[in-house]
Amino acid sequence: MDIKIINESSLIIYFGDEITPENGALVSQACNIILEELSSIVIDYIPSYCSLHLSFDISRFNILSIRTDIQNMLSCQRNIVTIDSGLVIEIPSYYDTEVGLDLNNVAEESGLSINEVIQCHSQVIYQVYAIGFAPGFAYMGNVDKGISLPRKKTPRTKVPKGSIAIAESQTAIYPTESPGGWHVLARTPIELIDFNSENLTPLSVGNRVKFVPINRIEYLKMGGVL
Protein backbone atom coordinates (compact mmCIF):
# COMPACT_ATOMS: atom_id res chain seq x y z
CA MET A 1 0.00 0.00 0.00
CA ASP A 2 1.27 3.43 -0.97
CA ILE A 3 -0.44 6.72 -0.05
CA LYS A 4 0.37 9.74 -2.22
CA ILE A 5 -0.73 13.28 -1.39
CA ILE A 6 -2.09 15.00 -4.51
CA ASN A 7 -2.80 18.46 -3.12
CA GLU A 8 -3.80 20.13 0.14
CA SER A 9 -7.20 18.41 0.23
CA SER A 10 -6.84 15.08 -1.57
CA LEU A 11 -4.77 11.94 -1.73
CA ILE A 12 -4.72 8.61 -3.52
CA ILE A 13 -4.04 5.17 -2.07
CA TYR A 14 -2.42 2.52 -4.30
CA PHE A 15 -2.85 -1.18 -3.55
CA GLY A 16 -0.84 -2.58 -6.45
CA ASP A 17 -0.66 -2.30 -10.22
CA GLU A 18 -2.62 -5.34 -11.40
CA ILE A 19 -6.34 -5.93 -11.91
CA THR A 20 -6.99 -8.79 -9.49
CA PRO A 21 -9.87 -9.77 -7.18
CA GLU A 22 -7.49 -9.38 -4.22
CA ASN A 23 -6.59 -5.78 -5.06
CA GLY A 24 -10.23 -5.04 -5.80
CA ALA A 25 -11.18 -6.38 -2.38
CA LEU A 26 -8.50 -4.24 -0.74
CA VAL A 27 -9.90 -1.12 -2.41
CA SER A 28 -13.45 -1.96 -1.37
CA GLN A 29 -12.51 -2.70 2.24
CA ALA A 30 -10.36 0.41 2.54
CA CYS A 31 -13.22 2.52 1.22
CA ASN A 32 -15.59 1.07 3.82
CA ILE A 33 -13.11 1.57 6.68
CA ILE A 34 -12.29 5.17 5.76
CA LEU A 35 -15.91 6.19 5.22
CA GLU A 36 -16.85 4.70 8.59
CA GLU A 37 -14.03 6.41 10.46
CA LEU A 38 -13.76 9.71 8.58
CA SER A 39 -17.26 10.23 7.18
CA SER A 40 -17.48 13.74 8.66
CA ILE A 41 -14.59 15.04 6.55
CA VAL A 42 -14.73 12.94 3.36
CA ILE A 43 -16.10 15.09 0.53
CA ASP A 44 -15.66 12.67 -2.35
CA TYR A 45 -14.16 9.26 -3.08
CA ILE A 46 -13.41 7.43 -6.33
CA PRO A 47 -12.53 3.72 -6.07
CA SER A 48 -10.79 2.11 -9.03
CA TYR A 49 -9.13 -1.20 -9.93
CA CYS A 50 -6.10 -0.83 -7.67
CA SER A 51 -6.50 2.59 -6.09
CA LEU A 52 -8.76 4.86 -4.07
CA HIS A 53 -8.89 8.63 -4.59
CA LEU A 54 -10.18 10.68 -1.63
CA SER A 55 -10.99 14.36 -1.15
CA PHE A 56 -11.44 15.93 2.28
CA ASP A 57 -12.79 18.96 4.09
CA ILE A 58 -9.55 20.28 5.59
CA SER A 59 -11.10 23.07 7.65
CA ARG A 60 -10.36 21.07 10.82
CA PHE A 61 -7.48 18.79 9.81
CA ASN A 62 -4.55 19.04 7.43
CA ILE A 63 -3.83 16.49 4.74
CA LEU A 64 -0.65 15.26 6.48
CA SER A 65 -2.53 14.27 9.64
CA ILE A 66 -5.27 12.66 7.55
CA ARG A 67 -2.65 10.64 5.69
CA THR A 68 -1.18 9.40 8.98
CA ASP A 69 -4.62 8.44 10.29
CA ILE A 70 -5.41 6.48 7.13
CA GLN A 71 -2.01 4.78 7.23
CA ASN A 72 -2.75 3.59 10.77
CA MET A 73 -6.29 2.49 9.89
CA LEU A 74 -5.16 0.36 6.98
CA SER A 75 -1.82 -0.91 8.28
CA CYS A 76 -3.19 -4.39 9.03
CA GLN A 77 -5.63 -4.55 6.15
CA ARG A 78 -3.59 -6.78 3.87
CA ASN A 79 -3.53 -9.44 6.57
CA ILE A 80 -7.31 -9.54 6.95
CA VAL A 81 -8.52 -8.96 3.39
CA THR A 82 -11.17 -11.40 2.23
CA ILE A 83 -12.97 -11.82 -1.07
CA ASP A 84 -16.72 -12.04 -0.59
CA SER A 85 -17.95 -15.50 -1.56
CA GLY A 86 -21.59 -14.82 -0.76
CA LEU A 87 -24.19 -12.94 -2.77
CA VAL A 88 -23.79 -12.88 -6.54
CA ILE A 89 -25.88 -10.41 -8.53
CA GLU A 90 -27.32 -12.19 -11.56
CA ILE A 91 -27.81 -10.22 -14.77
CA PRO A 92 -30.25 -11.79 -17.28
CA SER A 93 -28.46 -11.66 -20.63
CA TYR A 94 -29.78 -12.25 -24.14
CA TYR A 95 -26.82 -13.53 -26.17
CA ASP A 96 -27.70 -13.47 -29.86
CA THR A 97 -26.45 -11.77 -33.02
CA GLU A 98 -29.77 -9.89 -33.04
CA VAL A 99 -28.47 -7.76 -30.14
CA GLY A 100 -24.89 -8.98 -29.77
CA LEU A 101 -23.52 -6.64 -32.43
CA ASP A 102 -20.00 -8.07 -32.26
CA LEU A 103 -20.76 -11.66 -31.33
CA ASN A 104 -19.79 -12.98 -34.76
CA ASN A 105 -16.59 -10.92 -34.89
CA VAL A 106 -15.50 -11.98 -31.41
CA ALA A 107 -16.05 -15.62 -32.36
CA GLU A 108 -14.02 -15.21 -35.55
CA GLU A 109 -11.14 -13.34 -33.90
CA SER A 110 -10.95 -15.75 -30.97
CA GLY A 111 -11.24 -18.87 -33.14
CA LEU A 112 -14.28 -20.08 -31.20
CA SER A 113 -17.88 -20.82 -32.02
CA ILE A 114 -20.57 -18.37 -30.93
CA ASN A 115 -21.73 -20.84 -28.27
CA GLU A 116 -18.18 -21.13 -26.95
CA VAL A 117 -17.88 -17.33 -26.73
CA ILE A 118 -21.16 -17.20 -24.80
CA GLN A 119 -19.96 -19.93 -22.46
CA CYS A 120 -16.61 -18.19 -21.89
CA HIS A 121 -18.33 -14.94 -20.98
CA SER A 122 -21.22 -16.29 -18.91
CA GLN A 123 -19.34 -18.90 -16.87
CA VAL A 124 -17.22 -16.31 -15.00
CA ILE A 125 -18.24 -14.58 -11.77
CA TYR A 126 -16.99 -11.01 -12.21
CA GLN A 127 -16.05 -8.40 -9.66
CA VAL A 128 -17.03 -4.74 -10.01
CA TYR A 129 -13.75 -2.79 -9.85
CA ALA A 130 -14.90 0.73 -10.65
CA ILE A 131 -17.84 2.92 -11.66
CA GLY A 132 -17.10 5.53 -14.30
CA PHE A 133 -17.19 6.75 -17.91
CA ALA A 134 -20.94 7.37 -17.48
CA PRO A 135 -23.32 7.14 -14.49
CA GLY A 136 -23.91 3.49 -13.65
CA PHE A 137 -21.20 2.17 -15.99
CA ALA A 138 -19.56 -0.62 -13.96
CA TYR A 139 -16.12 -1.92 -14.97
CA MET A 140 -15.95 -5.64 -14.19
CA GLY A 141 -13.28 -8.31 -14.54
CA ASN A 142 -11.69 -10.52 -15.35
CA VAL A 143 -12.75 -11.71 -18.81
CA ASP A 144 -11.64 -15.17 -19.95
CA LYS A 145 -8.35 -14.77 -21.87
CA GLY A 146 -9.80 -16.81 -24.74
CA ILE A 147 -12.12 -13.95 -25.69
CA SER A 148 -10.07 -10.99 -24.48
CA LEU A 149 -9.81 -8.43 -27.29
CA PRO A 150 -8.57 -4.82 -27.47
CA ARG A 151 -11.07 -2.01 -27.90
CA LYS A 152 -12.48 -1.49 -31.38
CA LYS A 153 -10.32 0.73 -33.60
CA THR A 154 -13.41 2.68 -34.64
CA PRO A 155 -15.91 3.19 -31.79
CA ARG A 156 -19.62 3.21 -32.47
CA THR A 157 -21.39 6.53 -32.21
CA LYS A 158 -24.33 4.78 -30.51
CA VAL A 159 -24.26 1.63 -28.39
CA PRO A 160 -27.78 0.56 -27.37
CA LYS A 161 -28.86 0.77 -23.75
CA GLY A 162 -28.34 -2.50 -21.86
CA SER A 163 -25.57 -3.71 -24.17
CA ILE A 164 -23.16 -6.14 -22.50
CA ALA A 165 -19.66 -5.75 -23.90
CA ILE A 166 -16.00 -6.66 -23.45
CA ALA A 167 -12.64 -4.94 -23.95
CA GLU A 168 -9.23 -6.23 -22.87
CA SER A 169 -9.80 -8.08 -19.58
CA GLN A 170 -12.92 -6.12 -18.71
CA THR A 171 -16.66 -6.44 -19.24
CA ALA A 172 -19.39 -3.88 -18.69
CA ILE A 173 -23.01 -2.95 -19.36
CA TYR A 174 -23.97 0.28 -21.09
CA PRO A 175 -26.63 1.72 -18.72
CA THR A 176 -27.84 4.19 -21.37
CA GLU A 177 -27.36 4.64 -25.11
CA SER A 178 -23.94 6.17 -25.65
CA PRO A 179 -20.85 6.08 -27.86
CA GLY A 180 -18.48 3.21 -27.17
CA GLY A 181 -15.66 1.09 -28.52
CA TRP A 182 -16.24 -2.18 -26.68
CA HIS A 183 -17.28 -5.46 -28.34
CA VAL A 184 -21.00 -6.06 -27.75
CA LEU A 185 -21.94 -9.68 -26.98
CA ALA A 186 -25.43 -9.45 -25.50
CA ARG A 187 -28.10 -7.22 -24.02
CA THR A 188 -29.89 -7.16 -20.68
CA PRO A 189 -33.50 -6.01 -20.16
CA ILE A 190 -32.89 -4.73 -16.63
CA GLU A 191 -32.39 -1.08 -15.74
CA LEU A 192 -28.86 -0.26 -14.64
CA ILE A 193 -29.51 3.32 -13.64
CA ASP A 194 -32.29 5.03 -11.71
CA PHE A 195 -31.87 8.76 -11.17
CA ASN A 196 -34.65 8.68 -8.55
CA SER A 197 -32.80 6.09 -6.46
CA GLU A 198 -30.45 7.05 -3.65
CA ASN A 199 -27.84 4.58 -4.94
CA LEU A 200 -28.38 5.50 -8.61
CA THR A 201 -27.33 2.00 -9.75
CA PRO A 202 -27.75 -1.55 -8.37
CA LEU A 203 -24.06 -2.24 -8.93
CA SER A 204 -21.28 -0.88 -6.75
CA VAL A 205 -17.56 -1.45 -6.30
CA GLY A 206 -16.89 -4.84 -4.70
CA ASN A 207 -20.07 -6.51 -5.98
CA ARG A 208 -19.85 -9.90 -7.65
CA VAL A 209 -21.77 -10.35 -10.89
CA LYS A 210 -22.78 -13.25 -13.13
CA PHE A 211 -24.34 -12.96 -16.56
CA VAL A 212 -27.15 -15.52 -16.90
CA PRO A 213 -28.15 -16.43 -20.48
CA ILE A 214 -31.84 -16.05 -21.35
CA ASN A 215 -33.68 -16.60 -24.62
CA ARG A 216 -35.46 -14.11 -26.84
CA ILE A 217 -38.92 -14.76 -25.37
CA GLU A 218 -37.64 -14.30 -21.81
CA TYR A 219 -35.81 -11.13 -22.82
CA LEU A 220 -38.95 -9.58 -24.34
CA LYS A 221 -41.15 -10.64 -21.41
CA MET A 222 -38.76 -8.86 -19.06
CA GLY A 223 -39.15 -5.63 -21.04
CA GLY A 224 -36.21 -5.97 -23.37
CA VAL A 225 -36.10 -3.81 -26.47
CA LEU A 226 -34.77 -4.94 -29.86
C-alpha positions in Angstrom: 0.0 0.0 0.0 1.3 3.4 -1.0 -0.4 6.7 -0.1 0.4 9.7 -2.2 -0.7 13.3 -1.4 -2.1 15.0 -4.5 -2.8 18.5 -3.1 -3.8 20.1 0.1 -7.2 18.4 0.2 -6.8 15.1 -1.6 -4.8 11.9 -1.7 -4.7 8.6 -3.5 -4.0 5.2 -2.1 -2.4 2.5 -4.3 -2.9 -1.2 -3.6 -0.8 -2.6 -6.4 -0.7 -2.3 -10.2 -2.6 -5.3 -11.4 -6.3 -5.9 -11.9 -7.0 -8.8 -9.5 -9.9 -9.8 -7.2 -7.5 -9.4 -4.2 -6.6 -5.8 -5.1 -10.2 -5.0 -5.8 -11.2 -6.4 -2.4 -8.5 -4.2 -0.7 -9.9 -1.1 -2.4 -13.5 -2.0 -1.4 -12.5 -2.7 2.2 -10.4 0.4 2.5 -13.2 2.5 1.2 -15.6 1.1 3.8 -13.1 1.6 6.7 -12.3 5.2 5.8 -15.9 6.2 5.2 -16.9 4.7 8.6 -14.0 6.4 10.5 -13.8 9.7 8.6 -17.3 10.2 7.2 -17.5 13.7 8.7 -14.6 15.0 6.5 -14.7 12.9 3.4 -16.1 15.1 0.5 -15.7 12.7 -2.4 -14.2 9.3 -3.1 -13.4 7.4 -6.3 -12.5 3.7 -6.1 -10.8 2.1 -9.0 -9.1 -1.2 -9.9 -6.1 -0.8 -7.7 -6.5 2.6 -6.1 -8.8 4.9 -4.1 -8.9 8.6 -4.6 -10.2 10.7 -1.6 -11.0 14.4 -1.1 -11.4 15.9 2.3 -12.8 19.0 4.1 -9.5 20.3 5.6 -11.1 23.1 7.7 -10.4 21.1 10.8 -7.5 18.8 9.8 -4.5 19.0 7.4 -3.8 16.5 4.7 -0.6 15.3 6.5 -2.5 14.3 9.6 -5.3 12.7 7.6 -2.6 10.6 5.7 -1.2 9.4 9.0 -4.6 8.4 10.3 -5.4 6.5 7.1 -2.0 4.8 7.2 -2.8 3.6 10.8 -6.3 2.5 9.9 -5.2 0.4 7.0 -1.8 -0.9 8.3 -3.2 -4.4 9.0 -5.6 -4.5 6.1 -3.6 -6.8 3.9 -3.5 -9.4 6.6 -7.3 -9.5 6.9 -8.5 -9.0 3.4 -11.2 -11.4 2.2 -13.0 -11.8 -1.1 -16.7 -12.0 -0.6 -17.9 -15.5 -1.6 -21.6 -14.8 -0.8 -24.2 -12.9 -2.8 -23.8 -12.9 -6.5 -25.9 -10.4 -8.5 -27.3 -12.2 -11.6 -27.8 -10.2 -14.8 -30.2 -11.8 -17.3 -28.5 -11.7 -20.6 -29.8 -12.3 -24.1 -26.8 -13.5 -26.2 -27.7 -13.5 -29.9 -26.4 -11.8 -33.0 -29.8 -9.9 -33.0 -28.5 -7.8 -30.1 -24.9 -9.0 -29.8 -23.5 -6.6 -32.4 -20.0 -8.1 -32.3 -20.8 -11.7 -31.3 -19.8 -13.0 -34.8 -16.6 -10.9 -34.9 -15.5 -12.0 -31.4 -16.1 -15.6 -32.4 -14.0 -15.2 -35.6 -11.1 -13.3 -33.9 -10.9 -15.8 -31.0 -11.2 -18.9 -33.1 -14.3 -20.1 -31.2 -17.9 -20.8 -32.0 -20.6 -18.4 -30.9 -21.7 -20.8 -28.3 -18.2 -21.1 -26.9 -17.9 -17.3 -26.7 -21.2 -17.2 -24.8 -20.0 -19.9 -22.5 -16.6 -18.2 -21.9 -18.3 -14.9 -21.0 -21.2 -16.3 -18.9 -19.3 -18.9 -16.9 -17.2 -16.3 -15.0 -18.2 -14.6 -11.8 -17.0 -11.0 -12.2 -16.0 -8.4 -9.7 -17.0 -4.7 -10.0 -13.8 -2.8 -9.9 -14.9 0.7 -10.6 -17.8 2.9 -11.7 -17.1 5.5 -14.3 -17.2 6.7 -17.9 -20.9 7.4 -17.5 -23.3 7.1 -14.5 -23.9 3.5 -13.6 -21.2 2.2 -16.0 -19.6 -0.6 -14.0 -16.1 -1.9 -15.0 -15.9 -5.6 -14.2 -13.3 -8.3 -14.5 -11.7 -10.5 -15.4 -12.8 -11.7 -18.8 -11.6 -15.2 -20.0 -8.4 -14.8 -21.9 -9.8 -16.8 -24.7 -12.1 -14.0 -25.7 -10.1 -11.0 -24.5 -9.8 -8.4 -27.3 -8.6 -4.8 -27.5 -11.1 -2.0 -27.9 -12.5 -1.5 -31.4 -10.3 0.7 -33.6 -13.4 2.7 -34.6 -15.9 3.2 -31.8 -19.6 3.2 -32.5 -21.4 6.5 -32.2 -24.3 4.8 -30.5 -24.3 1.6 -28.4 -27.8 0.6 -27.4 -28.9 0.8 -23.7 -28.3 -2.5 -21.9 -25.6 -3.7 -24.2 -23.2 -6.1 -22.5 -19.7 -5.7 -23.9 -16.0 -6.7 -23.5 -12.6 -4.9 -24.0 -9.2 -6.2 -22.9 -9.8 -8.1 -19.6 -12.9 -6.1 -18.7 -16.7 -6.4 -19.2 -19.4 -3.9 -18.7 -23.0 -3.0 -19.4 -24.0 0.3 -21.1 -26.6 1.7 -18.7 -27.8 4.2 -21.4 -27.4 4.6 -25.1 -23.9 6.2 -25.6 -20.8 6.1 -27.9 -18.5 3.2 -27.2 -15.7 1.1 -28.5 -16.2 -2.2 -26.7 -17.3 -5.5 -28.3 -21.0 -6.1 -27.7 -21.9 -9.7 -27.0 -25.4 -9.5 -25.5 -28.1 -7.2 -24.0 -29.9 -7.2 -20.7 -33.5 -6.0 -20.2 -32.9 -4.7 -16.6 -32.4 -1.1 -15.7 -28.9 -0.3 -14.6 -29.5 3.3 -13.6 -32.3 5.0 -11.7 -31.9 8.8 -11.2 -34.7 8.7 -8.5 -32.8 6.1 -6.5 -30.4 7.1 -3.7 -27.8 4.6 -4.9 -28.4 5.5 -8.6 -27.3 2.0 -9.8 -27.8 -1.5 -8.4 -24.1 -2.2 -8.9 -21.3 -0.9 -6.7 -17.6 -1.4 -6.3 -16.9 -4.8 -4.7 -20.1 -6.5 -6.0 -19.8 -9.9 -7.6 -21.8 -10.3 -10.9 -22.8 -13.2 -13.1 -24.3 -13.0 -16.6 -27.1 -15.5 -16.9 -28.1 -16.4 -20.5 -31.8 -16.0 -21.3 -33.7 -16.6 -24.6 -35.5 -14.1 -26.8 -38.9 -14.8 -25.4 -37.6 -14.3 -21.8 -35.8 -11.1 -22.8 -39.0 -9.6 -24.3 -41.1 -10.6 -21.4 -38.8 -8.9 -19.1 -39.2 -5.6 -21.0 -36.2 -6.0 -23.4 -36.1 -3.8 -26.5 -34.8 -4.9 -29.9 
